[in-house]
Amino acid sequence: MPPERYFAPDVCHDPDTAAVKTYLLDLQARIVAALEAADGLPFRTDAWERPEGGGGISRLIEEGRVFERGGVNFSHVLGSQLPPSASAHRPELAGRRWEAMGYRWCCIRAIPMRRRCT
């Protein structure tokens, strides 16, 4: 989908957070489905919440047929106030609310042990 889809039509710099979240969760599901098809084993799901706001969904596999270990993670976290380090170079942002959303994934391929010839 084109990036323009995720911005409100009347304000080009105001992202449609719900549309971005929907897209990223769908992306996570598609990646996990493809990796499960390749490996043959299911990923487990660990949904989590952040006490200060937001949460996420971690999808994990361990000791698979193809992947030794892997994860496809989504997070959407919120905060009531930027930490001082985030506004050190931009003091006008001090004390402002913040929101961050994203996904990341990493898989480690299983490598069978090779027998040594003696």
Buried (B, 14 or more C-beta within 10 A) or exposed (E): EEEEEBBEEEEEEEBBEEBBBEBBBEBBBEBBEEBBEEBEBEBEEEEEEEEEBBBBBBBBBEEBEBBEBBBBBBBBBBBEEBEEEBBEEEEEEEEEEBEEBEBEBEBEEBEEEEEEEE
